[in-house]
Amino acid sequence: MTQRQKKIVLLVEDNEDNLVVYRTILEHVGYEVIEARDGEEGVSRARSSNPDIILMDISIPKMDGWEATERLKGDQATSAIPIIALTAHALEEDRAKAMRAGCDGYLAKPVEPRRVVQEVEKFIGPA
């Protein structure tokens, strides 16, 4: 089996500004970034590209991040992929809900781009 050149981050986010900011910083430090704009696309992209980690916005169209996370964690093919909730839902009960849904990490927006990189590195190491 050949080693992939770059570690892949799947960024599931419907806000264009956030997509650009997070994609830019992640690519800058050397990760490959795949985007999805809604929950259904996020689940589909995760299954087709088998990313190293997923950054999951919670308030996204078609299928919210909670349901997308539950589906991915319930599927043997994608259950081992770390998922970090990236959300404006910043209350303690939201953090608890993220963990119940299967999220491995939790970042409350607005989140400093460097902090996103630190969280990704914590789970999959440097790019």
Backbone as a printed PyTorch tensor [residue, N CA C, xyz], in Angstrom:
tensor([[[  0.8490,  -1.1930,   0.0000],
         [  0.0000,   0.0000,   0.0000],
         [  0.8880,   1.2480,   0.0000]],

        [[  0.6190,   2.1620,  -0.8960],
         [  1.4450,   3.3650,  -0.9820],
         [  0.9620,   4.4070,   0.0060]],

        [[  1.9000,   5.1460,   0.5160],
         [  1.6090,   6.2050,   1.4830],
         [  1.0590,   7.4120,   0.7140]],

        [[ -0.0330,   7.9940,   1.2080],
         [ -0.5650,   9.2080,   0.5910],
         [  0.4460,  10.3250,   0.7760]],

        [[  0.4920,  11.2220,  -0.1900],
         [  1.4190,  12.3390,  -0.1220],
         [  1.0900,  13.2970,   1.0190]],

        [[ -0.1710,  13.6430,   1.1330],
         [ -0.5920,  14.6180,   2.1480],
         [ -1.7160,  14.0530,   2.9790]],

        [[ -1.7950,  14.5120,   4.2260],
         [ -2.9380,  14.1490,   5.0650],
         [ -4.1350,  14.9650,   4.5970]],

        [[ -5.2850,  14.3020,   4.5510],
         [ -6.4960,  14.9370,   4.0130],
         [ -7.4410,  15.3740,   5.1300]],

        [[ -7.8640,  16.6340,   5.0350],
         [ -8.8560,  17.1890,   5.9560],
         [-10.1330,  17.4300,   5.1580]],

        [[-11.2330,  16.8460,   5.6110],
         [-12.5390,  17.1200,   5.0070],
         [-13.1760,  18.2420,   5.8110]],

        [[-13.4500,  19.3570,   5.1370],
         [-14.0240,  20.5410,   5.7610],
         [-15.4850,  20.6400,   5.3330]],

        [[-16.3980,  20.3820,   6.2750],
         [-17.8330,  20.4350,   5.9850],
         [-18.3530,  21.7520,   6.5520]],

        [[-18.5960,  22.7000,   5.6670],
         [-18.8950,  24.0820,   6.0700],
         [-19.6770,  24.7510,   4.9540]],

        [[-20.7740,  25.4510,   5.2970],
         [-21.5670,  26.1110,   4.2600],
         [-21.2850,  27.6040,   4.1470]],

        [[-20.5110,  28.1550,   5.0810],
         [-20.2080,  29.5860,   5.0400],
         [-18.9440,  29.8080,   4.2170]],

        [[-19.0860,  30.5550,   3.1320],
         [-17.9850,  30.7690,   2.1940],
         [-16.7550,  31.3860,   2.8650]],

        [[-16.9740,  32.3940,   3.7210],
         [-15.8440,  33.0460,   4.3940],
         [-15.0810,  32.0550,   5.2660]],

        [[-15.8110,  31.2610,   6.0360],
         [-15.1680,  30.2690,   6.8950],
         [-14.4160,  29.2320,   6.0700]],

        [[-15.0300,  28.7960,   4.9640],
         [-14.3780,  27.8280,   4.0790],
         [-13.0260,  28.3590,   3.6160]],

        [[-13.0300,  29.6020,   3.1450],
         [-11.8010,  30.1990,   2.6210],
         [-10.7380,  30.3140,   3.7140]],

        [[-11.1280,  30.8090,   4.8880],
         [-10.1740,  30.9930,   5.9910],
         [ -9.5700,  29.6610,   6.4250]],

        [[-10.4220,  28.6660,   6.6990],
         [ -9.9150,  27.3870,   7.2050],
         [ -9.1350,  26.6220,   6.1350]],

        [[ -9.6420,  26.6530,   4.8920],
         [ -8.9270,  25.9800,   3.8080],
         [ -7.5370,  26.6020,   3.6430]],

        [[ -7.4640,  27.9250,   3.6380],
         [ -6.2020,  28.6300,   3.4370],
         [ -5.1790,  28.2650,   4.5030]],

        [[ -5.5710,  28.3090,   5.7680],
         [ -4.6190,  28.0190,   6.8410],
         [ -4.2030,  26.5490,   6.8250]],

        [[ -5.1480,  25.6440,   6.5740],
         [ -4.8160,  24.2200,   6.5510],
         [ -3.8880,  23.8750,   5.3830]],

        [[ -4.1710,  24.4650,   4.2230],
         [ -3.2930,  24.2230,   3.0720],
         [ -1.9280,  24.8690,   3.2990]],

        [[ -1.9220,  26.0180,   3.9460],
         [ -0.6710,  26.7280,   4.2160],
         [  0.2870,  25.8630,   5.0360]],

        [[ -0.2460,  25.1270,   6.0140],
         [  0.6270,  24.2860,   6.8350],
         [  0.8580,  22.9030,   6.2070]],

        [[  0.2090,  22.6360,   5.0690],
         [  0.5550,  21.4330,   4.3170],
         [ -0.4840,  20.3330,   4.2010]],

        [[ -1.7050,  20.5640,   4.7100],
         [ -2.7480,  19.5470,   4.5590],
         [ -3.4410,  19.7010,   3.2130]],

        [[ -4.0000,  18.5940,   2.7190],
         [ -4.8770,  18.6640,   1.5490],
         [ -6.2880,  18.8450,   2.0920]],

        [[ -7.0580,  19.7640,   1.4950],
         [ -8.3990,  20.0520,   1.9990],
         [ -9.4460,  19.6980,   0.9480]],

        [[-10.4320,  18.9410,   1.3770],
         [-11.5930,  18.6080,   0.5440],
         [-12.7730,  19.3120,   1.1950]],

        [[-13.6460,  19.8990,   0.3900],
         [-14.7770,  20.6400,   0.9400],
         [-16.1040,  19.9450,   0.6760]],

        [[-17.0250,  20.1570,   1.5980],
         [-18.4190,  19.7680,   1.4090],
         [-19.2580,  20.9120,   1.9590]],

        [[-20.3670,  21.2180,   1.3020],
         [-21.1870,  22.3820,   1.6790],
         [-22.3990,  22.0310,   2.5190]],

        [[-22.7070,  20.7510,   2.6470],
         [-23.8580,  20.3450,   3.4540],
         [-23.6040,  18.9540,   4.0250]],

        [[-24.4750,  18.5300,   4.9210],
         [-24.2830,  17.2660,   5.6050],
         [-24.2870,  16.0480,   4.6980]],

        [[-25.2000,  16.0330,   3.7310],
         [-25.2660,  14.8850,   2.8200],
         [-23.9710,  14.7620,   2.0200]],

        [[-23.5070,  15.9050,   1.5020],
         [-22.2690,  15.9060,   0.7290],
         [-21.0850,  15.5180,   1.6350]],

        [[-21.1250,  15.9690,   2.8900],
         [-20.0700,  15.6430,   3.8370],
         [-19.9580,  14.1390,   4.0550]],

        [[-21.0980,  13.4850,   4.2620],
         [-21.1120,  12.0360,   4.4630],
         [-20.5980,  11.3340,   3.2080]],

        [[-21.0850,  11.7730,   2.0630],
         [-20.6810,  11.1750,   0.7940],
         [-19.1780,  11.3510,   0.5260]],

        [[-18.6680,  12.5660,   0.7540],
         [-17.2320,  12.8290,   0.5500],
         [-16.3670,  12.0200,   1.5150]],

        [[-16.8420,  11.8880,   2.7570],
         [-16.0750,  11.1160,   3.7450],
         [-15.9660,   9.6580,   3.2960]],

        [[-17.0550,   9.1270,   2.7550],
         [-17.0490,   7.7310,   2.3060],
         [-16.1830,   7.5450,   1.0650]],

        [[-16.1900,   8.5330,   0.1630],
         [-15.4400,   8.3720,  -1.0840],
         [-13.9580,   8.7110,  -0.9540]],

        [[-13.6020,   9.6470,  -0.0690],
         [-12.2010,  10.0780,  -0.0080],
         [-11.4430,   9.5910,   1.2170]],

        [[-12.1670,   9.0070,   2.1870],
         [-11.5410,   8.4890,   3.3970],
         [-10.5110,   9.4630,   3.9800]],

        [[-10.9690,  10.6570,   4.4100],
         [-10.0260,  11.6620,   4.9220],
         [ -9.4030,  11.2270,   6.2480]],

        [[ -8.3220,  11.8970,   6.6240],
         [ -7.6660,  11.6030,   7.9010],
         [ -8.4440,  12.1880,   9.0690]],

        [[ -9.1530,  13.2830,   8.8030],
         [ -9.9310,  13.9600,   9.8480],
         [-11.0420,  14.7730,   9.1840]],

        [[-12.1170,  15.0270,   9.9370],
         [-13.2430,  15.8150,   9.4240],
         [-13.4980,  16.9920,  10.3690]],

        [[-13.5980,  18.1850,   9.7870],
         [-14.0280,  19.3740,  10.5320],
         [-15.4880,  19.5720,  10.1450]],

        [[-16.3840,  19.4120,  11.1070],
         [-17.8180,  19.3720,  10.8320],
         [-18.5370,  20.5780,  11.4230]],

        [[-19.0160,  21.4650,  10.5400],
         [-19.8930,  22.5320,  11.0090],
         [-21.2010,  21.8470,  11.4170]],

        [[-21.8920,  22.4140,  12.3860],
         [-23.1240,  21.7780,  12.8600],
         [-24.3510,  22.3280,  12.1480]],

        [[-24.4020,  23.6420,  11.9410],
         [-25.5550,  24.2640,  11.2730],
         [-25.3190,  24.3060,   9.7720]],

        [[-25.5840,  23.1810,   9.1150],
         [-25.3960,  23.0740,   7.6680],
         [-26.6800,  22.5560,   7.0360]],

        [[-26.8720,  22.8450,   5.7440],
         [-28.1130,  22.4400,   5.0670],
         [-28.2320,  20.9240,   4.8460]],

        [[-29.4170,  20.5130,   4.4700],
         [-29.8180,  19.1570,   4.0850],
         [-29.7740,  18.1520,   5.2310]],

        [[-28.6450,  18.0690,   5.9270],
         [-28.5130,  17.1720,   7.0740],
         [-27.5720,  17.8940,   8.0200]],

        [[-28.0040,  18.1400,   9.2700],
         [-27.1200,  18.9050,  10.1510],
         [-25.8920,  18.0890,  10.5630]],

        [[-24.9400,  18.7820,  11.1520],
         [-23.6790,  18.1470,  11.5230],
         [-23.8310,  17.0440,  12.5510]],

        [[-24.8540,  17.1670,  13.4190],
         [-25.0770,  16.1060,  14.4100],
         [-25.4050,  14.8010,  13.7000]],

        [[-26.3840,  14.8780,  12.7900],
         [-26.8240,  13.6670,  12.0800],
         [-25.7140,  13.1200,  11.1900]],

        [[-25.0010,  14.0140,  10.5030],
         [-23.8960,  13.5710,   9.6310],
         [-22.8430,  12.8280,  10.4570]],

        [[-22.5270,  13.3740,  11.6330],
         [-21.5400,  12.7350,  12.5090],
         [-22.0360,  11.3610,  12.9640]],

        [[-23.3040,  11.2990,  13.3830],
         [-23.8590,  10.0190,  13.8270],
         [-23.8120,   8.9790,  12.7090]],

        [[-24.1120,   9.4010,  11.4870],
         [-24.0680,   8.4640,  10.3550],
         [-22.6500,   7.9600,  10.1030]],

        [[-21.6880,   8.8840,  10.1210],
         [-20.2970,   8.4940,   9.8640],
         [-19.7470,   7.6030,  10.9730]],

        [[-20.0870,   7.9230,  12.2180],
         [-19.5940,   7.1250,  13.3450],
         [-20.3000,   5.7650,  13.4130]],

        [[-21.4960,   5.6830,  12.8200],
         [-22.2400,   4.4250,  12.8120],
         [-21.8830,   3.5160,  11.6490]],

        [[-21.0530,   3.9920,  10.7490],
         [-20.6550,   3.2390,   9.5610],
         [-19.2310,   2.7210,   9.7810]],

        [[-19.0700,   1.4180,   9.6960],
         [-17.7740,   0.8200,   9.9610],
         [-16.6640,   1.4110,   9.0930]],

        [[-16.9880,   1.7830,   7.8640],
         [-15.9860,   2.3090,   6.9400],
         [-15.4430,   3.6780,   7.3720]],

        [[-16.2530,   4.4490,   8.1070],
         [-15.8360,   5.8080,   8.4700],
         [-15.8030,   6.0470,   9.9800]],

        [[-16.1080,   5.0430,  10.7700],
         [-16.2370,   5.2440,  12.2170],
         [-14.9340,   5.6490,  12.9050]],

        [[-13.7950,   5.2900,  12.3340],
         [-12.5070,   5.5940,  12.9810],
         [-11.9710,   6.9900,  12.6430]],

        [[-12.6120,   7.6910,  11.7050],
         [-12.1330,   9.0230,  11.3190],
         [-12.4790,  10.0150,  12.4330]],

        [[-11.4750,  10.7290,  12.9780],
         [-11.7960,  11.7290,  14.0070],
         [-12.6530,  12.8510,  13.4100]],

        [[-13.6640,  13.2670,  14.1540],
         [-14.5360,  14.3610,  13.7130],
         [-14.4910,  15.4580,  14.7680]],

        [[-14.1730,  16.6660,  14.3250],
         [-14.1560,  17.8190,  15.2190],
         [-15.3330,  18.7140,  14.8590]],

        [[-16.2040,  18.9540,  15.8340],
         [-17.3270,  19.8680,  15.6270],
         [-16.7680,  21.2860,  15.5810]],

        [[-17.1850,  22.0230,  14.5710],
         [-16.7570,  23.4060,  14.3820],
         [-18.0540,  24.1960,  14.3590]],

        [[-18.3900,  24.8540,  15.4700],
         [-19.7540,  25.3510,  15.5490],
         [-19.9130,  26.6270,  16.3450]],

        [[-20.9300,  27.3760,  15.9840],
         [-21.2840,  28.5800,  16.7360],
         [-22.1090,  28.2120,  17.9680]],

        [[-22.5150,  26.9460,  18.0640],
         [-23.2410,  26.4720,  19.2430],
         [-22.2290,  26.2920,  20.3660]],

        [[-22.0790,  27.3180,  21.1900],
         [-20.9650,  27.3300,  22.1430],
         [-21.3420,  27.0130,  23.5810]],

        [[-22.5570,  26.5890,  23.8130],
         [-22.9670,  26.2870,  25.1790],
         [-22.4510,  24.9250,  25.6200]],

        [[-22.3490,  24.7450,  26.9180],
         [-21.8350,  23.4840,  27.4520],
         [-22.6850,  22.2840,  27.0100]],

        [[-24.0120,  22.4830,  26.9320],
         [-24.8430,  21.3570,  26.4890],
         [-24.5980,  21.0170,  25.0200]],

        [[-24.1630,  22.0190,  24.2260],
         [-23.8180,  21.7510,  22.8280],
         [-22.5670,  20.8840,  22.7570]],

        [[-21.5970,  21.1690,  23.6210],
         [-20.3760,  20.3620,  23.6750],
         [-20.7350,  18.9160,  24.0430]],

        [[-21.6240,  18.7690,  25.0320],
         [-22.0550,  17.4320,  25.4590],
         [-22.7790,  16.7180,  24.3120]],

        [[-23.6130,  17.4660,  23.5890],
         [-24.3400,  16.8790,  22.4650],
         [-23.3650,  16.4430,  21.3720]],

        [[-22.3220,  17.2340,  21.1430],
         [-21.3030,  16.8880,  20.1420],
         [-20.6390,  15.5680,  20.5050]],

        [[-20.3040,  15.4120,  21.7690],
         [-19.6470,  14.1810,  22.2110],
         [-20.6010,  12.9820,  22.0930]],

        [[-21.8690,  13.1930,  22.4340],
         [-22.8550,  12.1090,  22.3010],
         [-23.0340,  11.6970,  20.8410]],

        [[-22.9800,  12.6730,  19.9370],
         [-23.1420,  12.3800,  18.5150],
         [-21.9340,  11.6170,  17.9740]],

        [[-20.8170,  11.6790,  18.7100],
         [-19.6300,  10.9520,  18.2690],
         [-18.4500,  11.8340,  17.9160]],

        [[-18.5840,  13.1460,  18.1070],
         [-17.4680,  14.0440,  17.8000],
         [-16.2970,  13.7380,  18.7370]],

        [[-15.1030,  13.8270,  18.1950],
         [-13.8870,  13.5720,  18.9710],
         [-13.3230,  14.8580,  19.5580]],

        [[-13.7100,  15.9810,  18.9650],
         [-13.2450,  17.2770,  19.4280],
         [-14.3250,  18.3090,  19.1870]],

        [[-14.1070,  19.5100,  19.7210],
         [-15.1460,  20.5390,  19.6630],
         [-14.4830,  21.9090,  19.6680]],

        [[-14.7630,  22.7070,  18.6620],
         [-14.2550,  24.0810,  18.6010],
         [-15.4390,  25.0240,  18.4170]],

        [[-15.5440,  26.0260,  19.2940],
         [-16.6310,  26.9970,  19.1930],
         [-16.2030,  28.1690,  18.3160]],

        [[-17.0690,  28.5190,  17.3520],
         [-16.8020,  29.6700,  16.4880],
         [-17.1890,  30.9450,  17.2300]],

        [[-16.5670,  32.0740,  16.9390],
         [-15.4600,  32.1880,  15.9800],
         [-14.2020,  31.5630,  16.5700]],

        [[-13.5240,  30.7930,  15.7490],
         [-12.3140,  30.1300,  16.2260],
         [-11.1180,  30.6310,  15.4270]],

        [[-10.0850,  30.9400,  16.1440],
         [ -8.8290,  31.4060,  15.5700],
         [ -8.3040,  30.3230,  14.6110]],

        [[ -7.9610,  30.6740,  13.3550],
         [ -7.4740,  29.6650,  12.4060],
         [ -6.3260,  28.7970,  12.9430]],

        [[ -5.3930,  29.4010,  13.6660],
         [ -4.2760,  28.6280,  14.2310],
         [ -4.7730,  27.5580,  15.1970]],

        [[ -5.8590,  27.8770,  15.9050],
         [ -6.4460,  26.9360,  16.8560],
         [ -7.0090,  25.7210,  16.1160]],

        [[ -7.5600,  25.9480,  14.9320],
         [ -8.0670,  24.8480,  14.1030],
         [ -6.9000,  23.9300,  13.7400]],

        [[ -5.7910,  24.5270,  13.3310],
         [ -4.6050,  23.7420,  12.9730],
         [ -4.1190,  22.9340,  14.1750]],

        [[ -4.0710,  23.5630,  15.3400],
         [ -3.6290,  22.8600,  16.5580],
         [ -4.5140,  21.6460,  16.8490]],

        [[ -5.8080,  21.8280,  16.6900],
         [ -6.7470,  20.7320,  16.9750],
         [ -6.5580,  19.5910,  15.9670]],

        [[ -6.3840,  19.9350,  14.7060],
         [ -6.1520,  18.9110,  13.6700],
         [ -4.8500,  18.1700,  13.9910]],

        [[ -3.7930,  18.9010,  14.3100],
         [ -2.5030,  18.2770,  14.6130],
         [ -2.5980,  17.3630,  15.8390]],

        [[ -3.4310,  17.7420,  16.8040],
         [ -3.6030,  16.9380,  18.0170],
         [ -4.0900,  15.5400,  17.6520]],

        [[ -4.9440,  15.4550,  16.6350],
         [ -5.5220,  14.1640,  16.2530],
         [ -4.7100,  13.4040,  15.2140]],

        [[ -4.1670,  14.1010,  14.2220],
         [ -3.5000,  13.3760,  13.1270],
         [ -2.0360,  13.7580,  12.9410]],

        [[ -1.5290,  14.6170,  13.8010],
         [ -0.1270,  15.0220,  13.6810],
         [  0.0580,  16.1000,  12.6350]],

        [[  1.2710,  16.6360,  12.5490],
         [  1.5380,  17.7000,  11.5810],
         [  1.3870,  17.1980,  10.1480]],

        [[  1.0890,  18.1290,   9.2680],
         [  0.9340,  17.7860,   7.8520],
         [  2.2390,  17.2270,   7.3070]]])
